[in-house]
Amino acid sequence: MTRVTMADVARAAGVNKGTVSRALRGDRRISNETRDRIWETARELGYEVDAVASGLSSKRTNLAAVAVERMDSPWTGAFLASVSGVLARFKTELLLFEAGSVSAAANVLRRVESRKADGLIWAGTQPLDARPDIPVVRVGERGEGADCRVWLDESGARERVQALAGERTIAYRGGADAQMGFLAGLGGENSAGERFVICDGLRELPEAERPDLICVDEARARLLGVPCLRLPVRELGVLAARVLMNFLHQRGARPSAVLVRPPLLSDSGEPLLLQNR
């Protein structure tokens, strides 16, 4: 069987061979319409991209950098496993960094540049003051300095927590490991009536208050027999990695923001279905 060549793809797509080469290696100068047409033509003809030659031509390293706030965070392992699973399907290796301080973040950016990573997933709170000239996906409540922000559907989460609280006055208690500080705006500390206490990232729970909702820590919520607003760590990791690969390969969805609804679980770990008030 005769092997399909790049010239064959060029003729079928109605472009020159150079355009095919640039489109297949993700050159941003090629329009999305032309790039999609070339990729579709290549698939229809059965053209096999030479990964080695493509990498040399595009100067890609097949390395994706991932910066997390802290290595010892309870959710870091699950997040990295999800990211790694997606990258593996694209034959891309993961470079892992910790960027929990201003100095560490600056050092990470220098190292990402020196290692010539193809893209960056920034899952930390530090600003990207000198972002590298590569696609960047931020995981967190802030999205400055990135091509895409992946985080929680905060508005939807607030509505569901408000529905769970009902007429009770919400009291938010956030600690050092808080992940859902956006719930603090629901509070009404000076209002009369029964309280609905939310505990988020507290290493020690308040002795005088029994929590009515625990954020992130499912094991503790089960132990105390209260609902949990779960941090969808695996979903965030998968989506961040997929979007980054779409930017790198210049195909598929490349949104400026992706929002994920955090699951609200009952005291037995089952999804809670609520009607917003």
Secondary structure, DSSP 8 states (H G I E B T S, - for coil): -----HHHHHHHHTS-HHHHHHHHTT-TTS-HHHHHHHHHHHHHHT----HHHHHHHHT---EEEEEES-TT-TTHHHHHHHHHHHHHHTT-EEEEEE--SHHHHHHHHHHHHHTT-SEEEEESSS--TT--SS-EEEESS--TTSSEEEEE-HHHHHHHHHHHHTTSEEEEEE-TT-S-GGGGGG--TT--S-EEEEEES-SS--SS---SEEES-HHHHHHHT--EE---HHHHHHHHHHHHHHHHHT-S---SEEEE---EE-TTS-B------
